[in-house]
Each structure stands twice: as structure tokens, then as C-alpha cells.
Amino acid sequence: MRIVGGTLSGRQLAPLKVSGIRPTTDRVREALGSALEARAAIRDRRVLDLFAGSGALGLEALSRGATSVLAVDHSRAALRYVAEAARTLGVQAQLSTLALDLSDRPERLLSALEPRGPFGLVFVDPPYAELEALVPLLSALGTSKLLDPDAIVVLEHASRTPRPELAGLELHSSYRYGDTSVALLGPIA
């Protein structure tokens, strides 16, 4: 894995040796980073990286000027990898990790996350097969105090799967990159 944009562009990270993790491809991260930078949605933002996995999205955001990243995943092995990658890149002071089962009750998850917010940018890259089961969490996220009023929520999902309708979040734009689709959402004002 490598960082594709920003001040850390081109820096290589150790191979990911955690099973069950599907890192976002370089091509998608590069295009997504450009789309978010065009909206001034990264620089000086606090980032929440749900289903962090390899941490690629959060680390890319730090490279592009985010002030901090909270990486959340149920896999402690994945979070150790993300923390080590942050040390390798010299951004460990800007990254924190939190082990949470994101399939838990939304109100319980939000109460664990809200003291660490609010966030201006949220990455949501769940296992594609679990997307429908996460609709209650994502809808609760849109109406929570966890988001800045102008926050962007980035939802990655399989292109063959329709994006679910989410209460509290409206679609700003969407992109398709082969088998991957990305929706940029924001809180309904």
C-alpha cells in the first residue's frame, strides 16, 4: 500500500497481513481525494474512519491536511496495523484508534463516539455484504451530534448494490470506479 496524494505522497507502507480486509484501491483513493479537496472537505477537518481496515482512507486524509483521524474497527489486528502505519509515516500524534463492533446498537455506538467528535469528514467503508445491516447506524449518524453541520460522509459500496436510503443524510454526488461506488453525503439541514 502507498499514499497517493498530499505531503506523504508516494510513501510505501508494510504489506497488510490481516485477513478479511479489502483496502480501497489507489485509483479510488486518488479520485476520492481529488473530489474531496475540490469541496474543501479534508484540510483542517477532524476525520472519523469507520471500518478503518488498513487505515488507507484516514492516512490519505492526514497526508492531504486533515488535523486528526479516529480509526474505528472491530479488528484489533487491523488497528495495530493502522497505528504502526501512522508511526511509519510520522503522523502517530494525529491518529487514534478505537476498537468497536460497528454492528452493535446505533445508540450505544454513537454514545461511544460522540465525546470524540464532532467530525467534519467521515469515511464509511464496511464489508460490502454488511451494508444493509448498517442502515440504522448510518441513519443515526446523520441525525447525531457527531457531525459538523457541513460534514461530508463518504460511503463506499459495491457498484452492483444500490445505495440505501439513509435518514438524516442527503446525497451530494456519487461516483463509480468499476466494482466500487462512492457516495458523498451530508447532513440534511
N, C-alpha and C positions, 0 to 999 in steps of 0.2 A: 504494500500500500504506500502511496505517496500523497503529499499535499499538492494540490493542483493550482492554487491561487493564493494571492496575498504575500505577506512578508516571508512566509515559510515555504513558498512555492518550490517544488522540486525535492524537498526533503523526504527521504525514504524512511519508512518505519519497519520494524521487525515483522516477519510474516505472522499472520494471525493463526494461532494454533488452538482456537476454541471452536468446538464443533457446534453446528446448528446456527451459525452466524452468517448472514448474507450481506457483506458490506456493499454500500451504494457505490456503483462504478465511478471511475474517474470522470467519464464522459457526463454522467448525470450530475455529479458534484460540481463540475466546471460550469455547466449550463445553469444549474440552480444558483450557484454563487453569483454568476453574472446577472441573473434575473433579480436576485435579492439586492445586490449592490445598486442596480438601476432604480430600485424603490427606496434606497437609503435604509434598508431593513437589517443591516448587520452591524455596521460601525457604531460603537458605543452602546450596544444593546447587551442586555443580560439574556443568556440563551438557556433554554431547557431542552435537553436532548433525551426524549422518551424512547425506550427501546434502543438505547445507545449502541449496543452491539460492539462493533470495532471502534466506535467513537469518531469515525471519519467525518461525519457531518459537523459535530461540535468542534473538532480540531480544525477543520476547514474554516469554521466561523471565527475562531480565535485568530487564525492566520490573516483573516480579512478584516480584523479590527473589533470584534466583539470584546466586551470588557470581561465577561466571565461565562463559564459554562457549568451547568449542573447536569452530569450524565447519570441517567437512571436506567437500570436494567435489573432483571431478576438474577442474572448470572454473575456471581462474584468473580468467576474467572475472566469474563469479559470486562468487568470493571477494573480488575487488576491490570489487564492489557491496556485499557484506556489510560489509567494512571501512569503506567510505565511509558506509554507513547508521549504523554504530556511532559514527563520528565526528560525524555529524549529530545523533545522539541524546545525545552526550556520554558514551557508555559504552565508548569505544575501549580504555580501560585494562583492562576486564573481558572483552574479546573477543580471541581469537587465531584465526588461520586456518591450515589445513594442506591443501595440495593432494595428494590421494592418489586413485589409481584403486581404488575400492572393490570392483571385480570381481577384483582380484588374489587370490592365495592367502591364506586367512584368517590363517595363522600369520605371514606377512610383515606383514599389516596390523596385527595385534594387537601385534607387536613394535614397530611404529612408534608405536602409540597408548599402550601401557601406561606408558611413562615419564611421560606427561602425566596419567595417572589417579591414583587411581580416581575414578569419576563416580557421582553419585547419581541422575542423570536422563539418559536417552539418547533422543534423537529419531532415528527411522529412517524417512525419507520417500523411498524410492527411486522411480525411474521405475516405474510400475505394471507394465509389461511385463517388468521385470527381477526381480521379486520371487522367483520360484522359483530363479533362478540364485544368489540371495544366501542361501539356506538354510544352506550351510556356514559362511558368515561369521556369520550371526545365531546359529547354534547354538554356534559357538566363542566368541562374545561372552558367552553365558550361562554358560559354564564358565571364563571367563578371570578374571584378577585386575584387569580393567579396571572392574569394577562393585563398588560398595559392597554389603554384604550385603543392605541394604534398598532397593537401587536399583529404579527404575521404568524400563522400556524401553517407549517409545511407538512402536508400529509402525502406520504409515498405509498403507492399500492400497485398491484398488478394491473396492467392495461386491460386485461380480459375481464376484470371485475369492476362493475360500476362503482363509482364513489358513492358512499352512503350519504344520505341527507343528515345533517347534524344540527340540532337545535342550538341556537346561540352563536353559530358561525355562518358567515356568508362567503361564497366563492368570489375571489378577486380574479383569478386566472388559473388555467391548468395547462400542463404540458405533457406530451407523450414522447418517451425515448425508448422505442422498441417495446419490450415487455414491461417497462416501468412507466407509470404515470405519476405525476406530481401535481397536487392541488395546493394553491396558495389561498388561504382562508383568513378571515379576520372577524373579530367580534362584531356582532350586529349592534349598531349604535342606538 
